[in-house]
């Protein structure tokens, strides 16, 4: 039945007509007319003139003919291009091929890697080489090689973070510009792969934004923030400082009122938090940070971890 004819057969018929009906000079006009006929499943049955691959290559080299060929059978070219794009994004490879040695990506680790563009091109060339019998086949293959960018670097995360915090925000930067991944995939439960079209300078993992809340950090610290000047709110470091963190929760417990009720001693008698924070900002004696500055200090903002290239 005419409607069941193989698309490749119809495509071959278009090339035949292109060669038989006027050669290279009128090829563009003939192929423009052939596109709708191909999509409708119509094919002329006129006797063919035997042509050599060299004749077809000569027509293919004419300006505009290559783009007309792709327009004549858009669905077929789109399928090939999409498959090749998936190959460029390493979607056809399992994790065991990407990381053959598990020691390269141990548990609770993050790894940054370069991708060899020559290897990716070789993989695409190898896929296209199947069924190539002569140079015309290679020229026709070249029509389908356009597509998305080739990844240049990868980030691999093997951590419970992947499963337990699926809404973690990942952001990559090239200089000050954000770089969007060309692929973001999860293998199993705890391994995440991100591929980028540029070699990134900085990679950030951040908790999802949420409503403001007050409290201390996960390790019992308060992040000091700028309370004056042009950088109000910017981080300054942690309080209590790192050199006193050997028994951090016991040290922070000194700011709780007695009675084991977990009530914060803000500015009462004894060792209160407000005077301690004031001293951390260099205020001495009766000088205190204001209530607004204290509230700013007690904001427990979402955490972020940044990795930068040397």
N, C-alpha and C positions, 0 to 999 in steps of 0.2 A: 504494500500500500504506500502511496506517495507520502502520506503524513508520517509514516513510521521510518522513513529513510534516515540513515545515520547522519548526524550533523557534519561529521568529518567528510562523508561522501558529498554532501551538498557544498561544503567548503571547497573540496577538490574540483567540483563542477564549476564553481565561480572562477577559479584560477584558469581552468581549461577555456572557458568562454573569454576570459580576459586575453588569453594568447591567441585564440582563434579569430576574434572579432576586431581586428585592427591593430594588434601589437601594442607597443609601448605608448604611442602617441595618443591613442584613444582609450587606453586602459583605464584611466581614472574615471571617465564618464561611464564606461561599461560597468565598472565595478560598483559605482554609485547606484546604478539601476539594479544591479544584482542583489544588493543587500535586502530590499523588501521582498524580492522573489524567494531568497533563501529562507527568510523568516516565515513566509507563507507556505514553504514546502514545495514550491514550483521549481522545475528543472527542465530546461529544453533538452530535446533528444536529438539535436542535429549531430551529424557525423563529426567526430573529432579529428582534428589534424594532429598527428603525432609530433610532439615537441620534446626537446631535450631539457634537462634541468637547467642548462645554461640559459635557455630562452626565458624560463621562468625567473631566474635570478636577475636577468636584465630588466624585466618588467618590475620586479620587486625593488630594484634600485632606483626607480623613477621617483621623483619627489611627490609625496602625498599618497603613494600607493600603499605603503605599509599601514598608515592610519586608516585608509579605506578598507583594507583587509580586516583589521580588528573590528571595524564598525559593521562589516558584513556578517560576522558571526560573533556578536558581543558576548553571548552567554557562554560559549565555549572558551573564549579567551579569559573571561572573568573567572571561570572555574580553575583554569590552569594558574592564573596569577594568584588567586587566593591560596591555592595549595602551596605555591612557591613561597608566598609570604609566611605561611605557617611554618615552612621549613626554615626560613630565615630567623623566625622567632623561636626556633628550637622546640616547637610544639610536637614534633614527630619523634622526639628523643625522650627516653625515660630518665628519671633521676639517676639511675645507676650508670647511665652513659655520661651524664654531666658531672657526676661526682663518683668516679669508679672506686675510690678508696674512702671508706667512711671516716677514716682518721683525718681527712681534710676538712670535714664538717662535723665536729663532735657536738654532743648535746650542749645546749645553752651557749651557742656561739653565733657570731655573725662574720661573714667573709665577703670581701670585695674582690672582684676579678675583672680582668680585661678579656674581651672577646677578640679572637683573631679573625678579621674580616676576610682574609685570604682563605681560611678554613671554611667560612660560611659560603663564600663564592664557589669553592670547590665542591661543597655539598650540593649547591644549586646546579652547577655544571654537570655533576655526576647524575643527578636526577634527569636533567634534560638530555643527556647523552643516550638514554635508553631509546632504541628505535631509530637513531640517526643513521641513515644509509649513505647520504651524500651531502654536499655543501648546501643544497637547497633546504634540506631538513634543518640544518643548523641555522640558516637564515630565518626560517619560519619560527623556530624556537625562540630566536632573539626577540620576536614580536611580543612574547609573553613574559619576558624577564623584567619588565617594569613593575614596580610595586612599592611597598613600604620601605622605610629605612632599615639598614642592617644594624643590629644592636652593637654597641661598642664596649659596654661594660655591664657587669651584673652584680647584684647584691643577693646573697643567700643568707637566710636566717633560719637556724634550727633551734627552736626554743618553745617552751610552753606558752610564751607570749602569743604565738600564732593562734593557738586554740583558745586560750583563756581570755585574750583581749582582741577579738576579731575586728573591733572598730578603731584599733590603733592607727593614727594618722602618720603616714610616711611621706616625706617631702625630700626631693633631691634638688640640688642647686648646681648650676654652672656659673660661677661668679655670683652675681645677684639674681640671675634668672632662674625660675623654676623649670625643671626638666620633667616632662611627663613620661612615664614608662611606656614602652611599646608592648610590654607583657607583664602581667602580675598574676602569678599562679601559685597554688598551694598543693604540695605533694603530701599525701597522708594527712596527718593531723598537725604536725609541728614544723614543717619545712616550707618556707615561702621563698619564691624566686621572683626577682624584679629585674627586667632588662631595660636598659636606657640607650637612646640613640646617640648620646654624647658621653664622654668620660666626665663624670660628675666630680665636683670639688667637695661637696658636703652632703651628708645624708642625715636626716633627722627622724627619730621615732618619738611620737608625742601622744600623751593621753588625749582622748576626745574632749573637746570643750564641754563645760557644764556650768550650771549656775554657781555663782561665787559662794564659797563656804569658808568658815574660819576653822583653824586647827593647826596642828603641828604635822611635820612630815612623817613618812613611814619609819624613819630611824630616829624619831624624837627630836627633830630640830626645827627651828624657825628660820626661814630664809630672810635675811636682812635685805631691806630694799632702800633705795635712795628716797629720802623724805624731803629734800630741798633741791633747788637748782633746776636745770633743764631736763634731768633724767629721773624725775620722780617715778617710783615704782620699779626701776631697773634693779636686778639682783646685785647684791654686794658680797654675798657669802652666807655662811650658815652660823646660827647661834644656838647653843654654845659652839665655839670654834672646834675645828677638827682635833686639836691636840688634847681636848678634854673629853673625847667621845668614847673612851674605853668603857665607861659605865653610863652611857648617855641617858637612859631612861631613869636611872636613879638620880642623876644630876637634875634632870628636868622635873622630877617629882618634888624637888625642894620648893617649886613654885605652887604647890597645891596646899590648900588649907589642911590643918590636922584633922583627923577623924576618919580617914580612909573613905571619903565620900567623893573623891575626884572633883572637888570644887577648886577652881583656879583662884589663887591669891593674886589679884591684879595689882592692887596698891594698898594692901593692908599692912598690918604689923609684921615684922620679921622679914624673911627673904621674899620679896614680891617681884613679880615679873616686870611691871612697868619701870621701876628704877633700874633693873638689870638691863632692859633694852635701851633705856636712856643712856646708861654708861657705855653700852656697845656703840652708840652713836656719838660718843665723846662729850656727852652732857654730864656735868658734875654738880655735886651739892643738891640744892633744891630744884635745879632745872630738870624739867621732864619733857618728854615728847608729848604732843597734844593727843587728844582722843582720836582725831582723824588719822594722825600718823600711827597711833597704836593699832587702829583698825586695819590700816594698810599693811602693817607688819604681820598681822595675824591671818591675812588671806592665804589660804592653802590652794595655790594655783595648780593646774594640771602640770605634771612633770614631763620633761622632754630630755632626750639623750641625743647628742649630736656627735657625729663622726666626721672628721675633716682630713683631707689629704695633706701630708706634710708639705 
